Amino acid sequence: MYDWANSAYLLVISSTLFPIYFNGVTRAAFESETVVFFGSEITNTVLYSYAVAAAFLIVAFISPWLSGMADYGGKKKFFLKLFTYLGAVSTAGLYWFEGSNIEYGIVCSILAGVGYSGSLVFYNSYLPEITTESEYDKLSAKGYAYGYIGSVLLLLISFAMIIMHKSLGFEAESEVVRLSFLLVGLWWFGFAQYSFFYLPDNKDRLKKTDNLFLKGVKELKIVFQSLKNLRAMKVYLLAFFFYSAGVQTVMHLAAIFGEKELRLEASKLIVTITIIQLVAIAGAYMFAAISKKYNNGISILSMLIIWIGICGYAYVLQTEYQFYGLAVVVGLVMGGIQSMSRSTFSKLIPDNTIDNTSYFSFYDVVEKLSIVVGTFSFGFIEQWTGSMRNSTIALMLFFVVGVGLLLYSRIHKTSQTSYV
């Protein structure tokens, strides 16, 4: 249910309405795609790419300390709530972003991103605590499926409001779009309460006399030392870094690519992203089934080969119908790659581990840094070459390196019960 709650942010804010809205209102406010941000001129899409990178860089820096403290101090749920509320309030705050106040909009979007990605450090670490290893793949896929359904539902509600904005008493579509940002914040805040009620507190480990910051450092040191003896986990994390850079960049910047390179209307982009989300539900379950029949390595490798093809096709596509077709394929592998990556890492954690959060902190830091590298590279290459299409080639290289490292890890030749 937390996937149901927070995925509305990922879809409506990160992937569809906000990027499209951001492009439109900043272009109108500055009468150009070049905007002025704290006195400096920069292309609006490049600025947005850098803002996404900044949010994840902040989380990558602070989450290891927080996760160590959460493990030792029994504050996992506390930090999950803290980041959730930061993200939900900041998302709702985007209601007051109108284009000319671009600094305010970027700050709110960065804080919302920090809240979203920061909460996942603690949320993901609950997986080994609430089910058995044999159910990791199934439950991880179910979580993503719930997220896709919930987020699509809210997106469709927002889309309907945009279409009927005059009937609802709004003069401009932008007013309803801003209202959608407020709804996402409330949705995230409200549905998260279900998870907060049922997830365990882990307060039995709390020692009030301890310096939790120092204990957090100690936890991280222990995990880092254990990685030296876990070859499969080390290589897998490196592979995950590269291919996640590609996956997450596509997720966060696909709408901007369609709007700028193909000049697709907002309504068509919303329909496209909705298709991706719906197909992703089937993809999550399909690749979970492949993993069950073979293993996680085979499942992930097959998806990465498809991702390489996606990037190559994105470089040459010209029409909106080609974009729609590509969206179907993206959706198929997007759901699978996310759920399988999370469950695969769960299987690589040693069986006698108590402090799952610290291990998942490394996983999440790797993911955050990969997003920083991916989105920054995408924006930098566009700024350098003047075309987003060239950025898709960089994403392809990320996937190629990920395939090579995953093959080197040999987890595709290892039984599900002997990863560690």
C-alpha positions in Angstrom: 0.0 0.0 0.0 2.9 2.4 0.4 3.7 1.7 -3.3 0.1 2.8 -3.9 0.6 5.9 -1.9 4.0 7.2 -3.2 3.8 6.1 -6.8 1.4 8.9 -7.5 4.3 11.2 -7.0 6.5 9.3 -9.4 3.9 9.2 -12.2 2.1 12.5 -11.9 5.0 14.7 -10.7 8.2 13.1 -12.0 7.0 11.5 -15.2 4.1 13.3 -16.7 2.2 16.4 -15.5 5.0 18.4 -13.7 7.7 18.0 -16.4 5.2 19.0 -19.1 3.8 21.9 -17.0 7.3 23.0 -16.1 8.3 23.2 -19.8 5.2 25.1 -20.7 5.0 27.7 -17.9 8.7 28.5 -17.9 8.7 28.9 -21.7 5.7 31.2 -21.4 7.1 33.2 -18.5 10.5 33.8 -20.0 9.3 33.8 -23.7 12.0 31.3 -24.5 13.4 27.9 -23.6 16.2 29.8 -21.9 15.3 30.7 -18.4 17.0 32.8 -15.7 17.7 30.8 -12.5 19.2 32.7 -9.6 20.7 35.2 -12.1 22.1 32.6 -14.5 20.7 31.7 -17.9 20.1 28.0 -18.7 17.8 25.8 -20.9 14.7 24.9 -19.0 15.0 21.1 -19.8 18.6 21.1 -18.8 17.7 22.8 -15.5 15.0 20.2 -14.8 17.5 17.4 -15.5 20.0 19.0 -13.0 17.2 19.4 -10.4 16.4 15.7 -10.5 20.0 14.9 -10.2 20.4 17.3 -7.2 17.5 15.7 -5.3 19.0 12.2 -5.6 22.5 13.4 -4.8 21.2 14.9 -1.5 19.6 11.6 -0.5 22.7 9.6 -1.6 24.7 11.7 0.8 22.5 11.5 3.9 20.7 8.2 3.7 23.6 6.0 4.8 23.9 7.9 8.1 20.1 7.9 8.6 19.7 4.2 7.8 22.5 3.2 10.2 20.8 5.2 12.9 17.4 3.7 11.9 18.7 0.1 12.3 20.4 0.6 15.6 18.0 3.1 17.2 14.8 1.5 16.1 13.8 4.6 14.1 13.1 3.0 10.7 9.4 4.0 10.8 10.2 7.4 12.1 12.5 8.2 9.2 10.0 6.6 6.7 7.3 9.0 8.1 9.7 12.0 8.1 10.7 11.7 4.4 7.1 10.9 3.4 5.8 14.1 5.0 8.6 16.1 3.5 7.8 14.8 0.1 4.0 15.1 0.4 4.1 18.7 1.7 6.7 19.8 -0.9 4.6 18.2 -3.7 1.5 20.0 -2.5 3.6 23.2 -2.4 4.0 23.0 -6.2 0.4 24.3 -6.4 1.9 27.8 -6.0 4.5 27.4 -8.8 3.4 29.5 -11.8 6.6 29.7 -14.0 8.0 33.1 -13.2 8.9 32.0 -9.6 11.2 29.4 -11.0 13.5 29.3 -8.0 10.5 28.4 -5.8 9.4 25.6 -8.2 12.8 24.1 -8.4 13.3 24.1 -4.7 9.9 22.5 -4.1 10.6 19.8 -6.7 14.0 19.0 -5.2 12.6 18.7 -1.7 9.7 16.5 -3.1 12.3 14.3 -4.8 14.3 14.1 -1.6 11.2 13.0 0.3 10.3 10.4 -2.3 13.7 8.8 -2.7 14.6 9.1 1.0 11.6 7.2 2.1 12.4 4.3 -0.2 15.6 3.6 1.7 13.5 2.6 4.7 10.5 1.2 2.9 12.5 -1.2 0.7 14.3 -2.5 3.8 11.1 -3.9 5.2 10.8 -6.5 2.5 13.0 -9.2 4.3 11.2 -8.5 7.6 7.6 -9.0 6.5 7.8 -12.1 4.3 9.9 -15.1 3.5 12.6 -15.4 0.8 10.4 -17.6 -1.3 7.9 -14.7 -1.5 10.3 -11.8 -2.3 9.8 -11.8 -6.0 6.0 -12.1 -5.8 5.5 -9.5 -3.1 8.0 -7.1 -4.7 6.1 -7.4 -8.0 2.7 -7.0 -6.2 4.0 -3.8 -4.6 4.9 -2.3 -7.9 1.6 -3.4 -9.4 -0.3 -1.7 -6.7 1.8 1.4 -7.3 1.1 1.4 -11.0 -2.7 0.9 -10.5 -3.0 3.6 -7.8 -0.9 6.2 -9.7 -2.7 5.6 -13.0 -6.0 6.0 -11.1 -5.0 9.4 -9.8 -3.5 10.4 -13.2 -6.8 9.6 -14.9 -8.7 11.7 -12.3 -6.3 14.6 -13.0 -6.6 14.1 -16.7 -10.4 14.2 -16.5 -10.2 17.4 -14.5 -8.0 19.0 -17.1 -10.3 18.0 -19.9 -13.4 19.3 -18.0 -11.7 22.4 -16.5 -14.2 24.9 -17.8 -17.1 22.8 -16.5 -15.4 22.7 -13.1 -15.2 26.5 -13.1 -11.5 27.0 -14.0 -10.5 29.4 -16.7 -7.2 27.8 -17.7 -5.9 24.3 -17.8 -2.9 25.3 -15.8 -5.0 26.0 -12.8 -6.3 22.4 -12.7 -2.8 21.0 -13.3 -1.6 22.9 -10.2 -4.6 21.5 -8.3 -3.4 18.0 -9.3 -0.1 18.7 -7.6 -2.0 19.4 -4.4 -4.0 16.2 -4.8 -0.8 14.1 -5.2 0.5 15.5 -1.9 -2.8 14.6 -0.1 -2.9 11.2 -1.8 0.6 10.3 -0.7 0.1 11.6 2.8 -3.3 9.9 3.3 -2.7 6.4 1.9 0.7 6.2 3.6 -1.1 6.1 7.0 -2.2 2.5 6.2 1.4 1.4 6.0 2.5 3.4 9.0 -0.2 1.6 11.1 0.7 -1.9 10.1 4.5 -1.9 9.6 6.6 -3.0 12.6 8.2 -0.3 14.7 11.5 -2.1 15.6 11.6 0.0 18.8 12.9 -2.9 20.8 16.5 -2.1 19.7 16.3 1.5 20.9 18.9 2.6 23.5 18.3 6.1 24.6 21.8 6.5 26.0 23.6 5.7 22.8 24.9 8.3 20.3 22.8 7.2 17.4 24.9 9.1 14.8 28.1 7.3 15.9 26.2 4.0 16.0 25.0 4.7 12.5 28.6 5.1 11.4 29.4 1.8 13.1 26.6 0.1 11.3 27.8 1.3 7.9 31.4 0.2 8.7 30.2 -3.3 9.5 28.2 -3.5 6.3 31.1 -2.1 4.2 33.4 -4.7 5.7 31.0 -7.5 4.9 30.8 -6.5 1.3 34.5 -7.4 0.9 33.5 -11.0 1.4 30.3 -10.9 -0.8 31.6 -11.0 -4.3 28.2 -11.5 -6.0 26.7 -8.6 -4.1 29.6 -6.3 -5.0 29.4 -7.0 -8.7 25.7 -7.0 -8.7 25.6 -3.5 -7.1 28.0 -2.2 -9.8 25.9 -3.7 -12.6 22.8 -2.2 -11.0 24.5 1.2 -10.8 24.9 1.3 -14.6 21.6 -0.1 -15.8 19.6 1.8 -13.2 21.2 5.0 -14.5 19.5 4.2 -17.8 16.1 3.0 -16.4 15.6 5.8 -13.9 16.6 8.5 -16.5 14.0 7.2 -18.9 11.4 7.2 -16.2 12.1 10.8 -15.1 12.7 12.4 -18.5 10.6 10.5 -21.1 7.8 13.1 -21.0 10.3 16.0 -21.6 11.8 14.1 -24.5 8.4 13.6 -26.1 7.4 17.2 -25.6 10.6 18.7 -26.9 11.8 16.4 -29.6 8.4 15.3 -31.0 6.3 18.3 -30.0 3.6 16.0 -28.6 0.7 17.7 -26.9 0.3 17.2 -23.1 -2.8 15.0 -23.6 -0.9 12.6 -25.8 2.0 12.4 -23.4 -0.4 11.7 -20.6 -2.0 8.9 -22.6 1.5 7.5 -23.4 2.7 7.4 -19.8 -0.6 5.8 -18.8 0.0 3.1 -21.3 3.5 2.6 -19.9 2.1 2.2 -16.4 -0.6 -0.3 -17.3 1.7 -2.5 -19.4 4.2 -2.3 -16.5 1.8 -4.2 -14.3 1.9 -7.2 -16.7 5.6 -6.8 -17.0 6.2 -7.0 -13.3 4.3 -10.3 -13.1 5.7 -11.7 -16.3 9.3 -11.3 -15.4 8.6 -12.5 -11.9 7.3 -15.7 -13.5 10.5 -15.9 -15.7 12.6 -15.5 -12.6 10.7 -18.3 -10.8 11.1 -20.7 -13.8 14.8 -19.8 -14.4 16.4 -17.3 -12.0 16.6 -13.6 -11.3 19.8 -13.2 -13.4 18.2 -14.6 -16.5 15.1 -12.4 -16.0 17.2 -9.2 -15.6 19.5 -9.9 -18.4 16.7 -10.5 -20.9 15.2 -7.1 -19.9 18.5 -5.3 -20.3 18.9 -6.6 -23.8 15.4 -5.1 -24.6 16.5 -1.8 -22.9 19.5 -1.5 -25.2 17.1 -1.8 -28.2 14.8 0.8 -26.7 17.6 3.4 -26.5 18.7 2.7 -30.0 15.2 3.1 -31.4 14.6 6.3 -29.4 17.6 7.9 -31.2 15.9 7.4 -34.6 12.2 7.6 -34.0 10.3 10.4 -35.7 6.6 10.0 -35.3 4.2 10.0 -32.4 3.0 6.4 -33.3 6.5 5.2 -33.1 6.7 6.9 -29.7 3.5 5.0 -28.6 4.9 1.7 -29.8 8.1 2.3 -27.9 6.1 3.2 -24.8 4.5 -0.3 -24.8 7.9 -1.9 -24.8 9.2 0.5 -22.1 6.3 -0.4 -19.9 6.9 -4.1 -20.3 10.5 -3.9 -19.0 10.0 -1.0 -16.6 7.8 -3.0 -14.2 10.0 -6.0 -14.4 13.4 -4.4 -13.9 12.3 -2.5 -10.8 10.7 -5.3 -9.0 13.3 -7.9 -9.9 16.2 -5.6 -8.9 14.8 -5.1 -5.5 14.0 -8.8 -4.8 17.4 -9.9 -6.3 19.2 -7.7 -3.8 17.1 -9.1 -1.0 18.3 -12.6 -1.9 22.0 -11.5 -1.8 21.8 -10.3 1.8 23.3 -12.9 4.2 20.6 -15.0 5.9 21.8 -14.1 9.4 21.4 -10.4 8.8 19.4 -8.4 11.4 20.2 -4.9 10.1 18.5 -5.0 6.7 18.2 -1.2 6.5 22.0 -0.7 6.4 22.3 -3.2 3.5 19.4 -1.5 1.7 21.1 1.8 2.3 24.0 0.7 0.0 21.4 -0.5 -2.5 19.6 2.8 -2.4 22.7 4.9 -2.4 23.8 3.1 -5.6 20.5 3.7 -7.1 20.5 7.4 -6.2 24.0 7.9 -7.5 23.0 6.2 -10.7 20.1 8.6 -11.1 22.4 11.5 -10.5 24.9 10.3 -13.1 22.1 9.3 -15.6 20.0 12.5 -15.4 23.1 14.8 -15.2 24.6 13.1 -18.2 21.3 13.4 -20.1 21.1 17.1 -19.4 24.9 17.8 -19.9 24.9 16.0 -23.3 21.9 18.0 -24.4 23.5 21.2 -23.3 26.8 20.2 -25.0 25.4 18.9 -28.3 22.0 20.7 -28.5 20.0 17.5 -28.9 18.3 15.1 -26.5 18.6 12.3 -29.0 22.4 12.2 -28.5 21.6 11.7 -24.8 19.8 8.4 -25.5 23.1 7.0 -26.8 24.7 7.6 -23.5 21.8 5.7 -21.8 22.5 2.8 -24.2 26.1 2.6 -23.1 24.9 2.4 -19.4 22.8 -0.6 -20.3 25.6 -2.3 -22.2 28.0 -2.0 -19.3 25.3 -3.3 -17.0 24.9 -6.4 -19.1 28.7 -7.0 -19.0 28.9 -6.7 -15.3 25.8 -8.9 -14.7 27.3 -11.6 -16.8 30.5 -11.3 -14.8 28.6 -11.7 -11.5 27.4 -15.1 -12.8 24.1 -14.8 -10.8 22.3 -15.9 -14.0 24.1 -19.3 -13.6 23.4 -19.6 -9.9 20.5 -21.3 -8.2 18.0 -19.0 -6.4 18.9 -20.5 -3.0 22.7 -20.1 -3.3 23.3 -16.4 -4.2 25.1 -15.7 -1.0 
